[in-house]
Amino acid sequence: MQTSRYISAPVLAPQVASRVCSDVLAKWSAALQVSSTSLNASIPDYSPYVCEVFDQDTVKEAILSRSWSDFASHWGALSRQLSLVTGACEQVGQELSTLHQTAFESCSAALKNGKTFITVVSTLQLIIVSLPAAPKASRQKLISQHMAKVSEKGGTLPANLSDYLDQELRRAQGKR
């Protein structure tokens, strides 16, 4: 029996497919890393004037006077990219979180930071703009709806904002 010095196609195909998948995942991981870094860089350091000392004027100037629609779009795009990459990995039987741990972790952290920031911005909008303009009778409903949405979306609030909303909710319930 004579053996061929060439590897047959069925033997070579899985090796080529594995290498191609690995190369594609490496490129996707690099793209996720860049997007994650960019998203994190676009979040202002709001902690000094939101969490440590609530400075309403600085909040209005630094956060509420700006449009965050591009940020929200970037966050949504990164979320979809991670879902697509993770889905593609599952289809080929590979796990992104084990193959490209750094990219997966930084992307997940950026998405979490982005979600927290979006939650903070919407809460500041409620506290500084919506509640003062709302009739006292409707404040309880506004706060309750906002807190339900935050909970539903898995957002987190800094303790001082959460405490303020709890206090305002109790105050609104007491006046009814």
C-alpha positions in Angstrom: 0.0 0.0 0.0 1.4 3.3 -1.1 0.9 6.4 1.1 0.5 9.9 -0.3 2.8 12.6 0.8 -0.1 15.0 0.6 -2.6 15.5 3.4 -6.1 14.9 2.3 -8.6 17.7 2.3 -10.9 16.3 5.0 -7.9 16.2 7.4 -6.7 19.7 6.5 -10.1 21.5 6.5 -10.7 21.6 10.3 -7.1 22.9 10.8 -7.7 25.7 8.3 -11.1 26.5 9.6 -9.7 26.7 13.2 -6.9 29.0 12.1 -9.3 31.2 10.1 -11.7 31.4 13.1 -8.8 32.2 15.4 -7.6 35.0 13.1 -11.0 36.5 12.8 -11.6 36.4 16.5 -8.3 38.1 17.1 -9.3 40.9 14.8 -12.7 41.2 16.4 -11.1 41.2 19.8 -8.8 44.0 18.8 -11.8 46.0 17.4 -13.7 45.4 20.6 -10.8 46.6 22.7 -10.5 49.8 20.7 -14.2 50.5 20.9 -14.2 49.8 24.6 -11.4 52.2 25.2 -13.1 54.9 23.2 -16.4 54.5 25.0 -14.7 54.6 28.4 -12.8 57.7 27.4 -16.0 59.5 26.4 -17.4 59.2 29.9 -16.6 62.4 31.9 -15.4 62.1 35.5 -18.7 63.1 37.0 -18.0 61.8 40.5 -16.6 65.0 42.0 -19.8 67.1 41.2 -22.4 64.3 41.3 -21.4 61.8 44.0 -19.0 63.6 46.3 -20.7 67.1 46.4 -23.8 67.6 44.3 -23.1 70.7 42.3 -26.2 71.5 40.3 -24.6 74.2 38.2 -21.7 72.0 37.2 -24.1 69.1 36.5 -26.1 71.4 34.2 -23.0 72.7 32.4 -21.0 69.5 32.1 -23.8 66.9 31.6 -27.3 68.2 31.0 -26.3 70.9 28.4 -24.7 68.3 26.2 -26.3 65.8 23.9 -25.4 62.2 24.8 -27.1 60.6 21.7 -23.7 59.8 20.1 -22.6 58.2 23.3 -25.8 56.1 23.5 -25.4 55.1 19.9 -21.7 54.1 20.5 -22.8 52.1 23.6 -25.5 50.3 21.6 -23.1 49.5 18.8 -20.5 48.1 21.2 -23.2 46.0 22.9 -24.4 44.6 19.5 -20.7 44.0 18.5 -20.1 42.0 21.6 -23.3 40.0 21.1 -22.4 39.3 17.4 -18.8 38.2 18.3 -20.0 36.1 21.2 -22.7 34.5 19.0 -20.2 33.8 16.2 -17.9 32.2 18.8 -20.7 29.9 20.0 -21.4 28.8 16.5 -17.9 27.7 15.9 -17.6 26.1 19.4 -15.2 28.6 20.8 -15.6 30.8 23.9 -14.6 34.5 23.4 -14.1 34.9 27.2 -11.5 32.2 27.3 -9.7 33.0 24.0 -9.6 36.7 24.3 -10.1 37.4 28.0 -8.7 40.9 28.0 -11.0 42.1 25.2 -14.0 40.4 26.7 -13.4 41.9 30.1 -12.7 45.4 28.9 -15.7 45.4 26.6 -18.0 44.1 29.4 -16.6 46.7 31.8 -17.0 49.5 29.3 -20.6 48.4 28.7 -21.3 48.4 32.4 -19.7 51.8 32.9 -21.7 53.1 30.0 -24.9 51.8 31.4 -24.2 53.4 34.7 -23.4 56.7 33.0 -26.6 56.6 31.0 -28.5 55.9 34.2 -26.9 58.8 36.0 -27.6 61.2 33.1 -31.3 60.2 33.0 -31.5 60.5 36.8 -29.9 63.9 36.8 -32.4 65.0 34.1 -35.2 63.8 36.3 -33.9 65.5 39.4 -32.8 68.8 38.0 -35.3 69.3 35.1 -38.4 67.1 35.3 -39.2 67.0 39.0 -39.1 70.8 39.6 -41.3 71.4 36.5 -43.8 68.7 37.4 -46.9 69.3 39.4 -46.4 68.0 43.0 -49.2 65.4 42.5 -47.3 63.7 39.6 -43.8 63.6 41.2 -44.5 60.2 42.9 -45.4 58.7 39.5 -42.3 60.2 37.8 -40.0 58.9 40.4 -41.6 55.4 40.6 -41.5 55.1 36.8 -37.9 56.1 36.7 -36.8 53.8 39.4 -38.7 50.9 37.8 -37.0 51.6 34.5 -33.5 51.7 36.1 -34.2 48.4 37.9 -35.6 46.8 34.7 -32.6 47.9 32.6 -30.1 46.7 35.3 -28.7 50.1 35.9 -27.1 51.3 39.1 -27.1 54.7 40.7 -24.7 56.4 43.0 -25.9 56.2 46.6 -26.6 59.9 46.9 -28.9 60.0 43.9 -30.7 56.9 45.0 -31.1 58.3 48.5 -32.4 61.6 47.1 -35.0 59.9 44.9 -36.1 57.7 47.9 -36.4 60.8 50.0 -38.4 62.7 47.3 -40.6 59.6 46.8 -41.5 59.5 50.5 -42.1 63.2 50.5 -44.4 62.9 47.4 -46.3 60.0 49.1 -46.7 62.0 52.3 -48.3 65.0 50.5 -51.0 62.9 48.8 
